[in-house]
Amino acid sequence: MNLKNTPRAAEFIEILGIIHSGRSKAFEAVNVALIETYWAIGEQLSRKVSDAGWGKGVVTELANWLAAEAPDLKGFSPSNLWRMKQFYETYSPLPKLATLLRELSWSKHLLLLSHCKSEEEKEFYLLSATRGRWSHRELERQIKKVSV
């Protein structure tokens, strides 16, 4: 029996649309929460490095402590913690971009941080990727296209 051709298919498609829309909103909300979390961690690390003299050793100790205290947590390696600090320090002087930051995934931010040298370049790709709703691959393609 082919259920796609059921007499109520049009009504069912409407329900499916609601489900897809809800899932999309849920993913967006999770992304916003993650970016806000990484921002807050970056801010804290930036302050600790500058005020308390934290360095690589302390950040590695923090990463190891987090892994031991909460083994289910992923993504808090020493290098990722440093990236969170870099993320905060890169964008904190640019408050006009604050709302846009929450619209990109963490992987896209990592791409911008690692491939874009100037503030202007980061801002350009942040705006372009947000407005164009670029995928990670498209953002990477656009960045590499210019740098070749």
C-alpha positions in Angstrom: 0.0 0.0 0.0 1.4 3.4 -1.0 0.7 5.8 1.8 1.9 8.8 -0.1 -1.2 8.8 -2.2 -3.7 8.5 0.6 -6.8 10.8 0.2 -5.6 12.8 3.3 -2.1 13.3 2.0 -2.6 17.1 1.6 -3.7 17.4 5.3 -0.9 15.1 6.4 1.6 17.2 4.6 0.4 20.2 6.5 1.1 18.4 9.8 4.5 17.3 8.5 5.3 21.0 7.8 4.5 21.9 11.4 6.8 19.1 12.6 9.6 20.3 10.3 9.1 23.9 11.4 9.2 22.9 15.1 12.3 20.8 14.7 14.0 23.7 12.9 13.1 26.1 15.7 14.4 23.6 18.3 17.7 23.3 16.5 18.0 27.1 16.2 17.3 27.4 20.0 19.9 24.8 20.8 22.5 26.6 18.6 21.8 30.0 20.3 22.2 28.4 23.7 25.5 26.8 22.7 26.9 30.0 21.2 25.9 31.9 24.3 27.6 29.2 26.5 30.8 29.4 24.4 30.7 33.2 24.6 30.4 33.1 28.4 33.2 30.6 28.7 35.4 32.6 26.4 34.7 35.8 28.4 35.6 34.0 31.7 38.8 32.5 30.2 39.8 35.9 28.8 39.4 37.4 32.2 41.2 34.6 34.0 44.1 34.8 31.5 44.4 38.5 31.9 43.7 38.9 35.6 44.8 35.7 37.2 47.6 34.7 34.8 46.0 31.5 33.5 48.0 29.9 30.8 48.1 26.7 28.8 48.8 24.6 31.8 45.7 25.9 33.8 43.4 25.6 30.7 44.6 22.0 30.2 44.0 21.3 33.9 40.5 22.8 33.5 39.8 20.6 30.4 41.0 17.5 32.3 38.9 18.5 35.4 35.8 19.0 33.2 36.3 15.6 31.6 36.6 13.9 34.9 33.7 15.8 36.6 31.3 15.5 33.7 32.5 12.7 31.4 29.4 13.1 29.2 30.5 16.6 28.2 32.1 16.8 24.8 33.8 19.7 23.0 35.8 21.1 26.0 39.3 20.1 25.1 42.1 22.6 25.8 42.2 23.7 22.1 38.4 24.2 22.0 38.5 26.2 25.2 41.2 28.5 23.7 38.9 28.8 20.6 36.1 30.0 22.9 38.4 32.6 24.3 39.4 33.7 20.8 35.8 33.8 19.8 35.0 36.1 22.7 38.0 38.3 22.2 37.4 38.6 18.4 33.8 39.7 18.6 33.5 41.4 22.0 34.8 44.7 20.5 32.1 44.5 17.7 28.7 44.8 19.5 26.9 45.5 16.2 27.6 41.8 15.3 26.4 40.3 18.6 23.0 39.3 17.3 24.4 37.7 14.1 26.8 35.6 16.2 23.9 33.5 17.5 22.7 32.7 14.0 25.8 30.7 12.9 26.8 27.3 14.2 30.0 26.8 16.2 31.6 25.0 13.2 31.1 28.0 11.0 32.6 30.3 13.7 35.6 28.0 13.8 35.9 28.3 10.1 35.8 32.1 10.3 38.3 32.3 13.1 40.8 30.0 11.4 40.6 31.3 7.8 39.8 35.0 8.1 42.6 37.3 9.1 41.1 40.8 9.4 38.2 42.0 11.4 36.6 43.2 8.1 36.9 39.8 6.5 35.3 38.1 9.5 32.5 40.7 9.5 32.0 40.3 5.7 31.6 36.5 5.9 29.6 36.6 9.1 27.1 38.9 7.4 27.1 37.0 4.1 26.7 33.6 5.7 23.9 34.8 7.9 22.0 36.6 5.1 22.6 33.9 2.6 21.9 31.1 5.1 25.0 29.4 3.8 25.8 25.9 4.8 29.2 25.1 6.3 30.4 23.9 2.9 29.2 27.0 1.1 30.9 29.2 3.6 34.2 27.3 3.3 33.9 27.4 -0.5 33.3 31.2 -0.5 36.3 31.8 1.8 38.6 29.5 -0.3 37.4 31.0 -3.6 38.7 34.4 -2.5 41.9 33.2 -0.9 43.0 31.3 -4.0 
